[in-house]
Amino acid sequence: MVDSAFATDDAVRAQLAAWQRELGSVRRLAANTLEAYARDVDQFLSFLAGHAGGPVTLATLRELRGADIRAFMAQRRNESLGSRSLARVLSALKSLFRYLEREGVVTSEALNVIRTPKLPKSLPKALTVLEARQTIATTADMEERPWVAARDMAVLTLCYGAGLRIAEALALTRGDLEAQTLRVTGKGGKVRLVPLIDAVRRSIELYLELCPFKPWPEEPLFRGVRGGVLSPRLIQLRVVQLRSALGLPPSATPHALRHSFATHLLGKGGDLRAIQELLGHASLSTTQIYTAVDTDRLLESYRKAHPRG
């Protein structure tokens, strides 16, 4: 919840609590996003209280001007906040004021004149096909316990062979495994079906065969050594070991395997819309970054192979 005990009055706190409940129960935002939004709004209200010389009231919010928001954003920029974080701050404020506008409390006119900070384009760094295969295959050499090695290989195979986020892989239950597909719960609780190719199926079956814990259909598939839910940190540390063993760059992470899945599919002629569905992207524009990655590889190949390159 937004901690605004001294920055706001009771009426504003009640509206903040209702907004937070809507984000969690209706929009089903991730816990990390809820926490970040709460922190951003709390900082804005504290800033506004300083300008107003007292607790922020609904009247204060009604009188909000674009200049007030720009001053707050400038202050956050001066505190070395990056463009992506500033964009998230603005998103949080717009979410709050849209809610208040729907409730007939205030309008969001002041926010409508604020432009989202320009974000730097950052392209995903994919591994080569050989690097991706070596990363998964070498996992067995990093671990003496066969079932733990099989577990880690299965998780990494899901990232590369099915394009899953690491959190999605670790959230899988035994019941999510179907005959030909995986039922994956992604961001915002959205469910998608992903084809279960033979390599992925075999890796999961090997893990289940060796695992000393036998999960029920509704229980998490991947377990820690004591039987609890597997922490993503353990998989991340495993990949750090693999990077060192294989001489891979720092960009080689579990998420890089997901990037590699998309990039390699596109490079083999995969349909962009189909890749969007497989990745669980809400917008095609998010998936289109992989076209830039593939173009870069094509130009590099052209320069190396063409006689006039």
N, C-alpha and C positions, 0 to 999 in steps of 0.2 A: 504494500500500500504506500501511497505518497505520504511522506512524513511532513505535514505542513501545520503542525500544532501551533507554531508561533507566526507563520507567514500568512495564514488564512483564518477566516471566521468559520463559524459552524455551518453556515449555508454552503459555502464553497467546499468544505470538507465532505459534506453529504453528497455533493455532485461528483466529487473526485472518487468517492467510494463506489458510487453507482457506475461511473465510467469504467473503473477497474473491473468491476464484476462483469460488465458487458464484454470487455476485451477477453476475459478469461473464459466465460461460459458460452457466449454467443459467437464471438470471432475466433475463439480457441487459439489465441496466440501462444507461442512457446513461452515457457517460464522465463527464459533469459531475456526475451523481448519485453515481457511484462515488467521485469525488474528494471531494464534499461529505460523504458518509457516512464516508469514511476520516478526514477532518479532524474531524468531530464526535466520533467514537469516540476518536480520539487525544486530544482535549481532555478527554474524560470520564475516560480512563484516567490521564492526567496529574494531573487533579484527585483521583482516587481514590488515586493513589500518594502524593500529598501528605498525604491524610488517614491513610493506612495507615503512613506513615513509611518506606516502602520500595517496591520493585517489586510490582506487582499480580500475584498468583498465582491459580490456579484456585480455591484455598481462599478467597481474598479475594472472588472473584466469587460463590462459593456463599453467603457470609455477607452479601451485599449486602442492604441494607434500603431500604425506600421512602424513608426519611428521607435516605439518602445521595443518592439521585437528585434529591429535592426540593432539597437543598442545592446540588447542581450546577446545576440549572435556575435556581434563584434567583440564583446567581452570574452565569450567562449573561444573565439578565434585567437584572441590575445593570450589565452591560457594554453595555447598550442594544441587546441582541438583540431583534428584533421577534417577534411571535407566530408568523408563518409560519416563520421560521428556527428558533424553539424547537420547533415541531411537527415540522420536519424532523429536528432533533436527536433528539427522542423516537422518531421513526420509525426512525432509524439504530440506536439502542440496542435497540429492540424487535426489529429484524431480526437483530442479532447474537445476542441472547439466545434468540430462537426457534431459531436455528441451533444454538447450544450445547445447548439443551434436546433437540432432535432427535438430537444426537450423544450424549446421555446424560451431558453434562459438568456442567451446572448447570440450575437451573430459572429460569423467568422470573416467579416470583410477585411479586418486588419491583416489577417494572415494571407488573404488572397493576393496581396500585392507583393508578397515576399517570394523571391525566386529560390528554388532549391540550389544549393552550391553545386558548381560543376564538378563532377567526379572524374578522377583520372581513370583512363581505360586500363584495366589490368586483365591480361589474357591468361587463361589457365595454362599451367606448365605440365604438359603430358609427358609420360615416359614413352620410350620406344616400345614396340611389341616385345623385343628381346628383354629389355629391362623389366617390363611388367611381368613377364614369365619367370625371369630369374628371381625377382622379388618374392614371388609366391613359392617357387620351388625351393629356394634356399632357406625358407622358414624352418624346415625340418632339421637343418644343421645347427640352428640356434637353440634348440630345446631338447633335453634328454628324455623328458616324459612324452611318450608317443601320443597320448590323447590331447595334451596341451599343444603339441606341434600341429596335430590334425585340426584342432580348434582354430588356431591362429591362421592356418592355411585356408580354412573354410571361410573365415571372416574376410580375409583379403581377396579370396576368389569371388565372394559376393560383391565386393567393391569393383573389381575389374570385370568379372563375368556377367554381372547383372546391373552394374551402374549404381549400386546403393551407396548412400551416405553411411558412414560408420555407425551413426546413431540408429539408422534404420535397420542395419544388419543386426545390431545388438538388441533391438526391440522385437525381433522376430520370435514367434512362439512355434511350438511344434505344429499347432493347428494351422499356421500360415503356409505350411508346405502342402501344396496340392499336387495333383497328378502331373500337370505340365506347367504349372505356374507358381509363383510366389505371391502372396498377398502382403503388400508392403504398406505400412502406415507412414506417410511422410509429414512434411511440415504442415501445421494447421490441422493435423488429424485427417488429412486427405488420404484415401486408400486407392492404390493402383495395383494392377496385376502385371507382373513382369514374367516373361517366359523363363522357364527353368531349363537351361541348356544342360547337356550331359555332364560337362566338366564341373559345373556348379553342383549338380545333383550328387555326383560321385564324391565330391569333397565333403558335402554335408553328411552323406551316408557314412563315410569313413569316420568322421568325427562322432556321430551318434553311436557307431559300433564300438568305438574305443572309450567313449566318455563313461566314467563311473556313475554319473548322475543321469537318471532316465526321466526327462521332463514329461509332464502331462501335457495334453494338447494346448491348454491355456497358459502354460508356464513358459518363461523365457528359454530359448533354445540354447544359448551360449552361457556357460557357467565358469565362474572362477574356481580356483583350486579347492576352495572350501564349500563350493556348491552354491554360492551366492551369484547374483547377476554380474556378468563380466563387465569390468570397467573399461571404457574406451581408452583410458590412459595406458592400460597394459598393451593394447594393440599399437598405440602410437609409439610406445617405448620399443616394441618389437621391430617396428619399421626403422627406428633410429639405429638399432643394431644391424639391420639389413643394409641400411645406407652405408654404414661403415665397412661392412664386409664386402659390398659390391662396388664401393667407390662412387655411389650415386650422389647427386647434388642435394642440398637442404630442401629443395622444392619437392623431393620424392617423399610424399606423405600418403596416408591412407586415402585422403581426398584426391590426391593426384591419380590414383588408380581409377577413380570414378571419372576424372577428366579424360584419362586415357581411353576408357571404355567409349566415351562419346566421340572423341577425336578419331579413334581407329574405325569406329562404325561409319563415321562421315567420310573418312578417307577411302573406305571400300564401297562408297556409293549409297550409304544409308540415307533414308528420307529424313529430312529435318523435323517434320511433324512427328514421325514415329519416334525419333530420338527424344523429342520433347516429352512424349508420353512416358517413355521408359525412364527418363530422369525424374519425372514428377514436377517439371517446371510449370508454373502457373501461366507464364507468358512465353510466347515464342521468341521474343526479343532476348530473353535470358539464354536460350539455347543457341541463338545466332552468333554468340561469341566464338563458337567452335568453327564457324566458317572462316573467321579470321585466322585461327590457328592453322587450319588446313591450307589456306592460301599461302601463309608463310612457308609451310613445308613444301608446297608445290613450287614456289619461286626459288627456294633453296635448291631443290632437285634440278630445276631448270638451269640455274647458274652453274651447277656442277657438271651437268650432263650435256648441255647444248653446246655445239661447236662454237657458237658466237656468244656464249654465256659470259 
